[in-house]
Amino acid sequence: MRASTVKQQCKFLAIVITTTLALFLQEARAISIDEYIGLAKQKNPLLKSYQESSDAANLRKEAADLDLAPIITGSWVTSNDKSRPSQLGTEREAELFSFGVAKKFFTGTLVKLDAQTGEFNNRGTVPPGYDQYSTGSLGITIQQSLWKDFFGYGTRKKISRQEKVAEVEKLASELQGRGALYDVESNYWDYALAQEDLKLKKANFERAQKIDRWTANRVVNGISDRADLMNAKALMALREAQFIQAEEELKSQEVKLRDNLQLADSEKTPEIKAELGMARPYLINLIKMKNVEKIEARIASLEAEAKSLVAEETVDGLRPDLSVFGNYTTTSYDRDYSQAVSDMTKDDYPKNSIGVNFTWVFETGAKSATRDAARKDALASKLKAEKKHSEGQDAWTDLIRKYDVLKQSVATLEKVAEYQRERAKAEQDKLSKGRTVTANVVLAETDAAEAEVNLLKSRASLRKLEASSLFFIDTEGAE
């Protein structure tokens, strides 16, 4: 019994240790840039709000043809009329039901189906057969536009305009989201740069301390003079100031990083696995495309298309309204309500009609001003879109040029940093052999440190420049 209990306890302890170790490893695991962005999209309310706005715009685009959705109508009315005597008596009661379905099509054709029933009771001096009776009717009406909304022209323009507006809203939300995402990613690289810079400044400070101690011993031994010692101490003080500044910069960037991930005070800042030397895919993928432009330019182009559709829609709305319609209705009449309903589909007593409707707004200054204003808005948007498109092409060309130059600069700085590191090592070796002075070592150390910092900053700038391509899109196949 005891052996079994001990065995269970050991098993339980092993599970606890394994779980704890797994959690520890999970927390300790450094996150990559893609994992960091994924977490930010899940937790950052600003990024989530832009995504919701984009989804809403997609839904509005799907809802653009709402005017073509079938419409169902229905009514029930009961009345009691004692207002005045008539041939149907002094008191008239009625109960009316109606039900209808209407559908408009892309061609501008309107089709309506209507069913109506009525039950009537009349009291007082009523002619024979009219004290109680019921009626029913079933009809179809077809109406076709012939001038305004010519065969659905206006309807199609309205739907196209609503789709363009929804697409503009979607791209505007996406542009805001990408702007926020750029800030989030830039902070990641700034935080990575601050971490690497702190490591570098710490190592520089420690080397300066060694030089200070080594020079102090040489002064005591009479090998070096006091000027060398002051030079070494000045270098150490400078390195210490740089180290303190680097610590403060890291704390500042950490605050931004935690805010991007919406971390609580009790949550630990995750370790990051930043590859400052590894290129991001955005720009590289876009370079392969043929039709790249700024999102702002695409938005302006869509706005111009929408304004053009508004102008056409406005002109169409001011045209005379000419439409032709036809109606065919079957009717029934019976003393019994159920029989009247049953006979409402019979064509014994049909009713049909054909007609034309016409309306026209007189040509006035207000009418022509409305039309001209819409056309001028469309022209202004078109000119703005052309300018934005030209600026967008220049911006893309400029971005590619800057990227190539910065890549070459990073490659050069890598060589400079390597040469300066080797030079600093050589000067330290010469100093240890008494073949140089402390000033040369200090100068070499300073130059090497500056070269490392410049390399780090250039790499971070290159990654952020790649991220700036988020503001560009490929418009291949765009309508």
Residue pairs with C-beta under 8 A, 6 or more apart in sequence:
27 268
27 270
28 271
29 271
30 270
30 271
30 272
30 273
31 39
31 270
31 271
31 272
31 273
32 272
32 273
32 275
33 185
33 188
33 272
33 274
33 275
33 280
36 188
36 261
36 270
36 272
37 181
37 184
37 185
37 188
39 261
40 47
40 181
40 184
40 260
40 261
41 47
41 48
41 51
42 48
43 261
43 262
44 180
44 184
44 260
44 261
44 262
45 262
46 180
47 177
47 180
47 181
47 184
50 173
50 174
50 176
50 177
50 180
51 173
51 177
53 169
53 173
53 176
54 170
54 173
54 174
54 177
56 169
57 166
57 167
57 169
57 170
57 173
58 166
58 170
60 162
60 165
60 166
60 169
61 162
61 163
61 166
61 167
61 170
63 162
64 159
64 160
64 162
64 163
64 166
65 159
67 104
67 155
67 158
67 159
68 103
68 104
68 105
68 106
68 155
68 159
70 101
70 102
70 103
71 101
71 102
71 103
72 99
72 100
72 101
73 98
73 99
73 100
73 101
73 102
74 98
74 99
74 100
75 96
75 97
75 98
76 95
76 96
76 97
77 94
77 95
77 96
78 93
78 94
78 95
78 96
79 92
79 93
79 94
79 95
79 96
80 91
80 92
80 93
81 91
81 92
81 93
81 94
82 90
82 91
82 92
85 124
85 125
86 92
87 127
88 122
88 126
88 127
88 130
89 122
89 123
89 124
89 125
89 126
89 130
89 131
90 123
90 124
90 125
91 122
91 123
91 124
92 120
92 121
92 122
92 123
93 120
93 121
93 122
93 123
94 118
94 119
94 120
94 121
95 118
95 119
96 116
96 117
96 118
96 119
97 116
97 117
97 118
98 114
98 115
98 116
98 117
99 114
99 115
99 116
100 112
100 113
100 114
100 115
101 112
101 113
102 110
102 111
102 112
102 113
103 110
103 111
104 110
104 111
104 155
105 111
105 152
106 152
106 155
106 156
107 144
107 151
107 152
108 144
108 145
108 149
108 150
108 151
108 152
108 153
108 154
108 155
109 142
109 143
109 144
109 152
110 141
110 142
110 143
110 144
111 140
111 141
111 142
112 140
112 141
112 142
112 143
113 138
113 139
113 140
114 137
114 138
114 139
114 140
114 141
114 329
115 136
115 137
115 138
115 139
115 344
116 135
116 136
116 137
117 134
117 135
117 136
117 137
117 337
117 340
117 341
117 344
118 134
118 135
118 136
119 134
119 337
120 132
120 133
120 134
120 135
121 131
121 132
122 130
122 131
122 132
123 131
129 335
132 335
133 333
133 334
133 335
133 340
134 333
134 334
134 335
134 336
134 337
134 339
134 340
134 341
135 331
135 332
135 333
135 340
136 331
136 332
136 340
136 341
136 343
136 344
137 329
137 330
137 331
137 332
137 344
137 351
138 329
138 330
138 344
138 345
139 327
139 328
139 329
139 330
139 351
140 327
140 328
140 329
141 325
141 326
141 327
142 325
142 326
142 327
143 323
143 324
143 325
144 151
144 323
144 324
144 325
145 151
145 152
145 154
145 321
145 322
145 323
146 322
146 323
146 324
147 319
147 320
147 321
147 322
147 323
148 154
148 316
148 317
148 319
148 320
148 321
148 322
149 155
149 316
149 321
150 316
153 316
154 313
154 316
154 317
157 309
157 312
157 313
157 316
158 313
160 309
161 306
161 309
161 310
161 313
164 302
164 303
164 305
164 306
164 309
165 306
167 302
168 299
168 302
168 303
168 306
171 295
171 298
171 299
171 302
172 299
174 295
175 295
175 296
175 299
175 471
178 295
178 470
178 471
179 471
181 470
182 467
182 468
182 470
182 471
184 260
185 464
185 467
186 464
186 467
187 253
187 256
187 257
187 260
188 257
188 272
188 274
189 274
189 276
189 460
189 463
189 464
189 467
190 253
190 256
190 460
191 250
191 253
191 254
191 256
191 257
191 272
191 274
192 272
192 274
192 276
192 460
193 276
193 456
193 457
193 459
193 460
194 246
194 249
194 250
194 252
194 253
194 254
195 250
195 272
195 274
196 274
196 276
196 456
197 246
197 249
197 250
197 453
197 456
198 243
198 246
198 247
198 249
198 250
200 246
200 449
200 452
200 453
200 456
201 239
201 242
201 243
201 245
201 246
201 449
202 243
202 246
204 239
204 242
204 243
204 445
204 449
205 236
205 239
205 240
205 242
205 243
207 239
207 445
208 232
208 235
208 236
208 238
208 239
208 240
208 445
209 236
211 232
211 235
211 236
211 438
211 441
211 442
211 445
212 229
212 232
212 233
212 235
212 236
214 232
214 431
215 224
215 228
215 229
215 231
215 232
215 438
216 229
216 232
218 224
218 228
219 225
219 226
219 228
219 229
223 434
224 437
224 438
228 437
228 438
228 439
229 438
231 438
231 439
231 442
232 438
232 442
234 442
235 442
235 445
235 446
239 449
242 449
254 269
257 269
257 272
258 267
258 269
261 270
263 269
276 456
276 459
276 460
276 463
277 459
279 462
279 463
279 466
280 463
280 466
280 467
282 466
282 467
282 469
282 470
283 399
283 403
283 465
283 466
283 469
284 466
286 292
286 469
286 472
286 474
287 400
289 474
289 476
290 474
290 476
291 474
291 475
291 476
291 478
292 396
292 472
292 473
292 474
292 475
293 389
293 392
293 393
293 396
293 472
293 473
293 475
294 388
294 391
294 392
294 395
294 396
294 471
294 472
294 473
295 471
295 472
295 473
296 388
296 392
296 471
297 385
297 388
297 389
297 391
297 392
298 473
298 475
298 478
300 381
300 384
300 385
300 388
300 389
301 385
301 388
301 389
303 381
303 384
303 385
304 378
304 381
304 382
304 384
304 385
306 381
307 374
307 377
307 378
307 380
307 381
307 382
308 378
308 381
308 382
310 374
310 377
310 378
311 374
311 375
311 377
311 378
314 370
314 371
314 374
315 371
315 374
315 375
318 361
318 367
318 370
318 371
320 358
320 359
320 360
320 361
321 357
321 358
321 359
321 360
322 356
322 357
322 358
323 356
323 357
324 354
324 355
324 356
324 357
325 354
325 355
325 356
325 357
326 352
326 353
326 354
326 355
327 351
327 352
327 353
327 354
328 350
328 351
328 352
329 350
329 351
329 352
330 344
330 345
330 346
330 347
330 349
330 350
330 351
331 344
331 349
331 350
331 351
332 339
332 340
332 341
332 342
332 343
332 344
332 346
332 349
333 340
333 349
334 340
334 343
361 367
392 472
395 472
396 472
399 465
399 468
399 469
399 472
402 465
403 462
403 465
403 466
406 458
406 461
406 462
406 465
407 462
409 458
410 455
410 458
410 459
410 462
413 451
413 454
413 455
413 458
414 455
416 451
416 454
416 455
417 448
417 451
417 452
417 454
417 455
419 451
420 444
420 447
420 448
420 450
420 451
420 452
421 448
421 451
421 452
423 444
423 447
423 448
424 441
424 444
424 445
424 447
424 448
426 444
427 436
427 440
427 441
427 444
427 445
428 441
428 444
430 436
430 440
431 437
431 438
431 440
431 441
